[in-house]
């Protein structure tokens, strides 16, 4: 979670990010246990994004394209792709 100390919300509030790979037809239900752990929620936004992968590794075309962002909050897979 991030807070006022990170200059993204008012003092006394927190912003939480829950991220996961969708496995069913009801993604909001899948994150239910995590949502319950947060307690009182003032606003909640849920979005689902498709995941894409490049068709080739870039060695032939010299075009280096990362995969879609992974469910971590720090985009670890994209960082690994770039490195």
Secondary structure, DSSP 8 states (H G I E B T S, - for coil): -EEGGGTSS-TT-EE--------SS-HHHHTHHHHHHH---S------------SS-STTT---------SSTT-HHHHHHH-
